[in-house]
Amino acid sequence: MGFWVPFLLTVGLMAASFLLVPKPKQPNPAAAEEFDIPTAQEGKSIPVLFGTRVIKGASVVWYGDIKTKAIKKKSGKK
């Protein structure tokens, strides 16, 4: 009887701590407004720059395929 009481108490406390742990919130997927992507607008002026500059809000027609892809990790035998 001396072994089972502490063992069952330990298992019970471990189960209670597992059940009481707060679950992390899932992050929301990024919306298109969150990216700083240049856009193409008719009538927008095109700046003429000399040297190296950072242009925010440049007029670009195509910026690439913006999509997410799940990361799958293989493990085990080769």
N, C-alpha and C positions, 0 to 999 in steps of 0.2 A: 504494500500500500504506500510505502514511503516514496517509491519512484514515480508512481502514476499521478499523484496529486500535483507535483510541480510540472510534470510533463503536460498534463491536460490544461493546467493554468497557463503555461507558455503557449500552447497551441491556441487556446481561446483568446489570449491577448493579441497574438499575431493575427488571427482572423478578424478581431475587432479593429485593429489598426489598419488592416487592409481595406475593410469596408468603410472606414471613416476618413480615409485619405481623400481630399478634394480632387475631383477630376479636372485635368487641364482643358481649357477651352480650345476648340479647333480654330485656327486662324482663317479669316475670311479670304477668299481668293482676291487677288489684286484686280481692281477695276481699271479700265482704260484711262480714266481721269487721273490716276495716281502716277502714271508715267509721264516723263517730260519728253514727249515725242513731237518732233517737228511736224507741221501740217502744211498742206498745200491749199492756199486760198487765192482765188482770182482777185487780181488788183492789188495784191500785197507787194510792197516795194522790196527790191532785192538790194541789200547793202553791198557796197564795194569796200573791201578791206585790204589793207596792205600789212604784211607781216603775219604773225601768229596771233590769232584772237579766238576767243570762245564766243560762239554765236548761239544765244538762247532764242528759241522760237524761229529757227530758220525755215524756209519754205522748201519742203521735200515732198516728192510725189510718192515714193515707196520707201518704207523703213524696215521691211522684213516681216517674217512670220512670227508674230508674238503669240506664243501658246505655251502651255505648261505640259510637262511630261513627267510621269511618275518615275521615281528612281527605284529600280529593282536591283537588289544585290543578290548575286548568286553566291552560295557558300557550299562547302562540302567537298566532295570528290571532284577531281579534275577530269 
